[in-house]
């Protein structure tokens, strides 16, 4: 899809881009092709796309994969998406992804292998965290993000940007920045450069319960891990101190000093012998 096609689709359906919904439509066929190549869709793939918009990625993705489902907040796109997705056997759910429950899916047990999104930047972090929670068995995620968000996604321990997003994406799998996309590849063109990243699951060690745990470890970022984790009321100070001792970590440690693997070890000790159900 090029800029001329985007303009003509907007005109045909009487649409315009809503800035408040992060609508910057891809209009560069090379970039669209590169994202689809990266996604490695084939007839065995179940693909979930968040925010199909005018369908720059969806139009081809629906042909490439076995099962294609999209979640779009903006119902104004329904005629367009009906023509290019639903008429070809794909499904579109009109809903805020952040409010999506299992029962909204065509099959509540649906487990996408690939999750694809040119993310609406205003909700990038909550969407990334929710997909890791909702679809723990996902094999690959391909996301377009703002280049400046890479600092948070790839942050290392001890830095200001290090936190739940970098830790949890690290624990989910192997992540990689693939390439940059300039503003001119979108309509309307954003002021920032964007980047495509992939997160590929490694084995099946991921536990979505880590999300809440890591978030509470960072709830009081400036405090010690003991104060932050205990502030939620789920873990006592004594149990956290005992876990730190078992791992030979100082009592005054702050969450930002810990490696992702240390947080997992803390979680395991604190949950040892507990039936989570
Ligand atoms: N995929 C299209 C493309 O690449 O041209 C559109 C990408 S645009 C950056 C983001 C899309 O996400 C828009 O279609 C927007 O309406 C949709 N969106 C925004 N917030 C959303 C939410 N909370 N849940 C689902 N879709 C959302």
Boltz pocket constraint, residues with backbone or C-beta under 6 A from the ligand:
constraints:
  - pocket:
      binder: B
      contacts: [[A, 21], [A, 22], [A, 23], [A, 24], [A, 25], [A, 26], [A, 27], [A, 50], [A, 51], [A, 52], [A, 53], [A, 54], [A, 55], [A, 56], [A, 57], [A, 71], [A, 72], [A, 73], [A, 74], [A, 95], [A, 96], [A, 97], [A, 98], [A, 118], [A, 119], [A, 120], [A, 121], [A, 123]]
      max_distance: 6.0
